[in-house]
Amino acid sequence: MALVPAIDYTNKDYSSLRRAMLDLARYRMPEWTDQSASDLGVLMVDLFAYMGDVILYYQDRIANEMFLSTANERRSVLQLLRVIGYELRPPVASAADLTLTFKPVPANQSSLVKIPQFAQFATKANGTPPQTFEYLEPELTIDLASPQVENANGKLVYRGLPVRHSRTTPTEILGSSTGEPNQSFPLASSPLILESLLVEVNDGANWVPWVRRDNLLYWTDSDGKVTLSGADSNDYYVQFDENDTAWVVFGDGVYGRRPPVGTTNIRARYRVGGGAAGNVPVNTIVDAKTQIRLLDAVTNTSAAAGGQDRESIEHATRFGPLAFRSGARAVTLNDYVSLAQQAGGVAKVRARSRGWNQIDLFIAPEGDTCRAAPADLKKRLLAYFEDKRMVGTFLHIEDPTCVPIDVRLSVVTEYYFNPEVVRANVELVVRELFAFKNMDFAKPLYLSKIYEAVEALQGVYALTVTRFRRRDSKAARLEKNFGKFGVPGLEELPELFKRALAVDVEPDGRIEIGEFEIATLGELVVTAQEVVR
């Protein structure tokens, strides 16, 4: 007696399904012997195998999207993390400090200059779209005859005007309320700077501002008092979808009031901005869009920092469960690190406790270089942790110590490659190794990584690294102090001594980086010569 063919339900592709159905047909209908491609029965088997392949593919995809560790679509990750109260972070706006240069004050004129709130400054278009920055603090009055400014070559210089990557939008009508529960309205522009949003509802007599909450169940006062949202609470909350569109969501009449019925009676004012595009380089914010009296020039003497694109699903998958574990409360050092990663604008973070109630948070802002965090980012982080830190705990935002690493390489190139092209490629590879995105607090550096990366390049015949050290190393200080001891400079020494001092590599090919230090590329010198044939 023939055995019934076993159907393996893990074989879900077209060919496996087709083969299983044909095996079953031979058992059930042995008289069916013509299984050529032109047979109608074979055609039906092919169609069912094709349909089964498609259905089972979507079945597997749906199953994958139901678990955080296997989900691939942003919408799925967003919905799964909402179950534990975690929202994916939208883009974050960068910040910068501007230096304003003023003309001398004419005789018999006031020395007072006003910087209005929402004054705009922009980058000059240089092959990329201009980026707009705004001054968001209350109106600033600068007395050009006071110590507020410096006199530099006859010009008056004011330093440290905080600006943020943003642009104010005109008042926008969101729509008309129907009186139904849980109404939601999308904002037309994105990315939204959440704290700038003001939603107003016309109740028939006046435009009344409503209050943004994190949710419509309860909210916490600044003094820690918890208040339940009721049917008369003028509250709303904001949700971001997978396309970064912000939706204003109102209550159901039990938790949060329903907006009264009306025509075009819901409006919003807000600012947009954010993303890594706002991390503009030094001396690029040079265009004053707002007219300011006696202003001669404006620039940013340090790169804008803190701008960050929307949270990736990889980052959310990693940090979402950690946020749930901490309960939005900063108790342990790991809690501070995890929450700082969610605040936005923070690229790298390390926490330190200096006592039972003293926490130092070392912050490296988003950007292309290691640098101190702008004042605006520090201010936002302190406000962010205000309702998360334990009572009586003092939080200090500290800057990382950026440690320059000097590197010198001597490359011998293959004779059929252009030495200058090879030298340029070597320089690019080394710069990529030391790129800010690849560095972290306390991350040691290894000489072997340089050899590995450079020797993999085409055209490199041989490589010698003659310098691989911290700029503040003992050898560097010795070379710097040659003159103090009456010793001539390195270039004036005999060849034998020059060769001995030229090879300056850390022992064991390893550079230790401190717990609150981040390595950066200092002096990079690459020389190349063609191999002798």
Buried (B, 14 or more C-beta within 10 A) or exposed (E): EEEEBEEEEEEBEBEBBBBBBBBBBEEEEEEEEEEEEEEEBBEEBBEEBEEBBEEBEEEEBEEBBEEBEEBEEBEBBBBBBEEEEBBBBBBBBBBBBBBBBBBEBEEEEEBEBEBEEBBBBBBEEEEEEBBBBBBBBEEBEBEBEEEBBEEEEEBBBBEEBBBBBBBBBEEBEBBBBEEEEEBBBEBEBBBBBBEBBEBBBBEEEEEEEBEBBEEBEEBEEEEEEEEEBBEEBBBBBBEBBBEBBBBBBBBBBEBBBBBEEBEEBBBBBBBBBBBBBBBBBEEBBBBBEEEBBBBBEBBBEBBBBBBBBBBEBEBBBEBBBBBBEBEBEBEEBEBBBBBBBBBBBBBBBBBBEEEEEEBBBBBBBBBBBBBBBBBBBBBBBBEBBEEBBEEEBEBEBBBBBBBBBBBBBBBBBBEEBEBEEBBEBBBEBBEEBBEBEEBBBEEEBBBEEBBEBBEEBEBBBEBEBBBBBBBEBEBBEEBEEBEEEEBEEEEEBEEEEEEEBEEBBBEEBEBEBEEBBBBBBBEBEBBBEBEEE
